[in-house]
Amino acid sequence: SYSVQAAADPDPPVVAKLEPTSFPVDSFFDVFFNEPVDAATAEVPGNYGLSVGNVVTATVDGSDPSIVHLVLDNPLAASGTLYQVTVSNVEDLAGNPITENGVDNVACMGLKEVVFRGKMGPFLDNLGATPPHTFTIEGSKAPLTFGILCDNAQMTDMGGDIYEWTTVMSYAGDCGAGTGSESFEWKFAYDCTTYEPLGSNRVHTLDIANGATDVLEFWWNDEDPTQFTQHDIDVEFFVDMNATAWAPTGDSFGAG
């Protein structure tokens, strides 16, 4: 057994990250701290400076006081540069003010437009099903999910057996270096029941070095008809034996 003689929290809060509150991306963003923060200081809009735009309201999350929800005066769009939030005067529950050193009180994120484009011709030709067809994007990073098929990310028929869906995704950035990248996994799915039968998920990296937009264009199951030598195929031989002495059944021959 033991008795606590004294307890103290001498460490100030640190900004962990900046992310969109929800999708599609609009004017709502969350600042994550490494510990719960004091509502009296954390809910002052002027304590949050943005590289673009201004904070209208700041609200500590009701169930997790280490998260502060920000509402901006204008939406943020996909960009080839990082967005930065700089926090000042915010205290933790022990009254320690955040250290305004340009490291512990800042966080950066990137917003990138991602175009998912699926070329579904060979798959639909072999499927034999009649339209309309439903294709979705399933993935590991918001707004994508792997948990429930067809919960969002429904692709649009662009004609010519090409389907497309466009969204804005966020990724973590390094404020000091001005760099940022984050990877996620994804796959096409059909009719809310069937994943494309690849051996593993597709992987893509959101990187600031590639600009504001990424276009991910793939054939379903990588069934590119111009690359037919890269896929196993069945070859069937049909021989008319009526003009020979071979019996219809019981005889065999080999193909070389």
Buried (B, 14 or more C-beta within 10 A) or exposed (E): EEEEEEEEEEEBBBBBBBBBBEBEBBBBBBBBBBBBBBBEBBBBBEBBBBBEBEBEEBBBBEEEBBBBBBBBEEEBEBBEBBBBBBBBBBBBEBEBBBEBEEEBBBBBBBBBBBEBBBBBBBBBEEBEEEEEBBBBBBBBBBBBBBEEBBEBBEBEBEEEBBBBBBBBBBBBBEBEEEBBBBEBBBBBBBEEEEBBEEEEBBEBEBBBEEEBEBEEEBBBBEBBEEEEEEEEEEEEEEEEEEEEEEEEEEEEEEEE
